[in-house]
């Protein structure tokens, strides 16, 4: 790969497709740290170092990704790839962002099922689980501190928690209600529904001219045309219908893979607020409704998702793999093939809408550059997300600290480890990967020495 232009006055040369391919592939393998870390990596590399995209173009793409359902970091990568090389670039960036994670999680899922009852493996997961709870609590705390800046939003967060915890209201209904309330509230009390976070160009130092700069003439693929919108919708929806129709024809409506296609399509359309917000919905469907995996397995899947690169929503790959394995819909001799099909189906139906949102909507967004901002509905949804995340933390804490129920023993070591992990995150800003590794070592040492 050629070195990026170090001059702050000369415009860098446009990267070739091969150069872009190498960068996006590298990012797919090193994109640890959740959405915030992944967005930070792209900003540092693409805006500050390589100057492939200007600050304002980057932030405009980020704002669009953040008002969409789906994994914002993956959608941002797709958008930036599209800016540089059109449809081919968008598909390349988006796919390479998730493919390494797909391979790693699929392989680790097999190891988990094949060797999960080995004492050493169980001991490692014993230490990782409290770290996962601390990470979830920390995520809720950070989101809450950013968005809950008045009593009305706090009330919405509490109401969302009670709705899912006490009333067992499905997650999509909570999100729809929060969006409607945010839309209404922004018109009655607009000052209470302003987002607590903004992405302004003034917060960053000018880096010099970029390949795709503020005044760069739009490339042909950036032109908004209704014929293009219709073509992409036909191809995208046709691809969805072809795969879902194949599952329906081969396996039937009530089959595991068909239900997965339906469920993970719905998941892709309600993932406002990031992966932590949709995890309760994945739990409700995967554990309670369909019984594809157990609560303990769901926690273990989160641990794998946190410890591997790529968006955390890749936990759906784990859910699909475990569901295919446990349901054994191809017979007892083909459980591995069933698991692989489950992982692929879950991943395909979760991410297909994300690509459509970008490839269909990006030209229109480029035409409105400078006007896009956070809306009242998004603020209301984000407030509700805080309550949903708290519910997730409460549920997982219960299963980790009282694995045999309240009548069983209390896991005091897990409680202490979880508290220490939260302090490490909140006070000392320890990275997620080092935290998980340390907790895994401490938990394994404690269990194996018992």
HELIX and SHEET records of a PDB file:
HELIX    1   1 UNK A   17  UNK A   30  1                                  14    
HELIX    2   2 UNK A   34  UNK A   42  1                                   9    
HELIX    3   3 UNK A   43  UNK A   49  3                                   7    
HELIX    4   4 UNK A   55  UNK A   66  1                                  12    
HELIX    5   5 UNK A   72  UNK A  115  1                                  44    
HELIX    6   6 UNK A  119  UNK A  147  1                                  29    
HELIX    7   7 UNK A  151  UNK A  165  1                                  15    
HELIX    8   8 UNK A  171  UNK A  188  1                                  18    
HELIX    9   9 UNK A  190  UNK A  193  5                                   4    
HELIX   10  10 UNK A  201  UNK A  203  5                                   3    
HELIX   11  11 UNK A  220  UNK A  222  5                                   3    
HELIX   12  12 UNK A  226  UNK A  251  1                                  26    
HELIX   13  13 UNK A  256  UNK A  269  1                                  14    
HELIX   14  14 UNK A  275  UNK A  283  1                                   9    
HELIX   15  15 UNK A  284  UNK A  289  3                                   6    
HELIX   16  16 UNK A  295  UNK A  307  1                                  13    
HELIX   17  17 UNK A  312  UNK A  314  5                                   3    
HELIX   18  18 UNK A  315  UNK A  327  1                                  13    
HELIX   19  19 UNK A  332  UNK A  334  5                                   3    
HELIX   20  20 UNK A  335  UNK A  367  1                                  33    
HELIX   21  21 UNK A  376  UNK A  401  1                                  26    
HELIX   22  22 UNK A  412  UNK A  426  1                                  15    
HELIX   23  23 UNK A  432  UNK A  449  1                                  18    
END                                                                             
